[in-house]
């Protein structure tokens, strides 16, 4: 999700046009920066996003998988505000280090896992409270995998992030939550999993094998390539 390695901003950015609703500043499509793909695989995702219902963005860190997924999802949702569509970010509450039990209620325990999306939205809208405002407007919803069972996500763009930290049962549970008029985007890299217990292993690699046999799932593999730029060979994420 490294910003500088992930995507480039055009100079052609939308000018902020904040409207006051119920004495609060509302976030609109006019506030969202215009982002162009920096690499061929990012361009491929932008193109597939229009026609695909299930996308899998897999590859090394720093390639902008989550950033571009959240950008396109927000662009779609905010472009048609009267359709009641929303972005749903789902991730597993798996720490990379053993830190013990987090204090507080459900909301307080999951707050730490929202931080990457708060930062992305702050950058996309050039305002620090963008994620909070989007939640208040019901444009964005955040949840962890522990609470997805028994619900159906309709009229949603579902981003399943850090999915290498989900078991095959969690991934199966999430994909069966997709309802009418929804699409789902998986982001992750099975080489970066924080699941190491024998009976609690990452299900992403197995999921990718199954996805390869399903024409409806479009997979984009993000890798490191050596490209020539202004006469010099540089290492850049693709």
N, C-alpha and C positions, 0 to 999 in steps of 0.2 A: 504494500500500500504506500510505498515511498512516493511522495508527490512529484519530486523533480525527475525521477526516473520513469514515472508512469505516463504522464500526459502533458501536453503543452497547451497553454492558453493562447487563443488568438487575440490579437489586439482588438478584434471586433467583439467586444464584450457588451452585454446588455447593460444599459444604464439603470441604476436602482430606481424603482418606482414603488415605494412602500405606501400602502393604503391603510388607513386607520379603521379598524373594525372593533366595535365594543371597547373602545379606548385602548386597544392593543395594536401593535404594528404587525400587520399580516405579511407573510412571505408569499410572493407570487412568482410566476414564471419569468416575469420581467427582471427579477432580482438574481436569477440564476445565470452564472457565467456561461458563455458559449465555449465549449471545449472541443478541440479537434484531436483525433487519434494521432499519436506520435509514432507508432510502429504499425507494421502490416497486420499483426495479429489483433491489435486494438481496432484497426480499421475493419477487420473481418468481423469482430464482435459488434461494432456499430451497425454493420450491414445485416448480420444475422438477427439482431435484436428485433428488427421490424417484423420478421416473419416467423420466428421460432417461439415455441411455448416452453421448451425446456433447454437450458443452456448450461454447460459445464465449463468453467474457466479454471484450468489446472496449470500449475507451474510455479516457478521459483518466486521467492519474495521480492518485492520491489518492482513488479511488472504492472502494477496498477489495476489488478483484477477487481478488488472491492471498490476502488475509486470510480472506475468507469461503469461498473454495474450500478452503483448508487446514483451516479450522475444520470444515466439513461432512464433509470426507474423514476427518479424525481422529475425529469423532463416530461416523461409520459403522463405522470399523475397530475402535475401542475398545469400541463397544457390543456387539460379538460377538467377544470375544477368542479363542474356541475355533474360529473359522472360518478361522484362518490368513490373513486378509486383511491387506493392507498398503497404505500410501500411498507412491507412487513420484513423486518430484519430478524433473522433467526440465527442463534448460535448456541453452542454448548458451553455451559459454565464449567470449563475445565482449566484450572490454573496451570501455568508452566512450572511453578515451584510449589512445594507444600507450604501453605501459609496458615493452615488451621481454618477454623470456622469463622466466616465473616460475620460481624455483628449486624443486628438490625432485622427489619422485616424483609419480605420478598423484594420490594422495590429497592431498598437500600443495598441488599445483597447483589442485585443485578446491575446496579449503577456503574460499577467499575468496568463492566463489559460493554457499556455504551460508548466509552471514551473514543475509540477509533472513529465512530460514526459522527460523534459530536465534532471532532476535528475536521473530518471531511466536509461536513455541512458548513462549518465555519469558513472553510476555504472556498467552497462553491458559491456561497452567498455573501462572502466578505462581511460577515457579522457573527459574533460569538454566540448569540442566542438562537441561531437558525434552527438547530435540531430541536430545541425546546419549543420554539414557535410551531414548527411542523407537527410536533406531537399534539400540541394544543389545538391545532387546526384539523386534527385527525387525518393528516396526510401521511404520517409516519407512525408505525407501531413497532415496538421492540419486544421480543420475547426470547426466552431460552427454551431448549428442547424439552425440559421437564414439564412444560405446560401446553404442548401442542396437541396432545391426544384428546380426542373427543370434540375437536373444533373443525370447521370447514372454512378455508380462507377463499372467499369469493371476491371478485373485483379487486384483485391484489397483484402487485408485483412482489414476489417473495424472493428475498436474497438470503440464501443459506450460506453464511460466512464461516470461515475456519472449519470447513466440514471434515477436514482430516482428524478433528477431535471428536468425531461422532462415530458411534458403533453402527454396524449394519442395520440393527433394529431401529436406531434413531433415524437414520437416513430413510429407511422404509416407511417409518411413521410419518415423516415430514412430507414425502412425495405423495402419500395418500391423503394429505390434508388439502391438496390443491383442488379448489372448486371452480365453478363456472366463471368464465371471463378473467382467468388468472394465468400468470406465467411464473416460472420459477427459475432462478439462477443460482447454481452452486459455485462457490469459490473455495479453492483450497489447494493443498500440495501434500500428498500422502507421505512425503519424506520429512515433513515437519511436525508430525503428530506428537502430542503430549500423552498419548495413551500407550502404556507399556505393560499393563497387567495382562496376565494370560487369558483371563475371561472378560477383558474389557479392552479389546483391540480396535483400532481404527477400521471402519468398514469402507473407507473411500476407495481403496484399491479394488476391492471386490465389486463395488458399485460401478467403477469405471469399466470393468470387464463386461458387466451387464449392459451398461450404457452404449458400448460399442456395437452391441447387437440390436439396438433400438434406433431405427431411422429418425424417430421423433426427437432424439436427444442430439444436440449439436455440441461437440466438444472442441474447445480451442486450447492448444497446448502452448503455454508461454515459456520460452527458453531464453538462454543467453547466446547471442550471436555476435560475431565480429563483422562490423560494417565499415566501409570506407567513407569517410566524410572529409571533404576539403583536403584530399591528399593524405590524410592521416588515418590509420586504422585505430578505431576506438571500440571499446567494449560497451555495448548498450543492450538494455533489456528489450526483448521482443515478445 
